[in-house]
Amino acid sequence: PHRVRARVVLFSMTPGSARVRAHLRRGGTAYVLDDGWLVERRGDARRRIVAAADIPATLGGLARHNVANALAAAAGARQ
């Protein structure tokens, strides 16, 4: 089988998930929804990007599928 060599970046609506925590411990980057904010995490560092409610497509943060889409978009744009 062929393999792609690329840096893995996670995004999650659950910032404290075991998978995210393990990924961060290994030096990875994750984009998570944390207390209503899209947050970039690297190790112990946290950088707020934007409040989910301020993204029009999320309908005030209620359209959770679009919050997840925004996390994926942020991850793609920042990498």
PyMOL commands that set and color helices and strands:
alter all, ss='L'
color gray80, all
select helices_A, chain A and resi 18-25+52-54+56-58+64-78
alter helices_A, ss='H'
color red, helices_A
select strands_A, chain A and resi 9-12+29-34+37-42+45-51
alter strands_A, ss='S'
color yellow, strands_A
deselect
rebuild
show_as cartoon
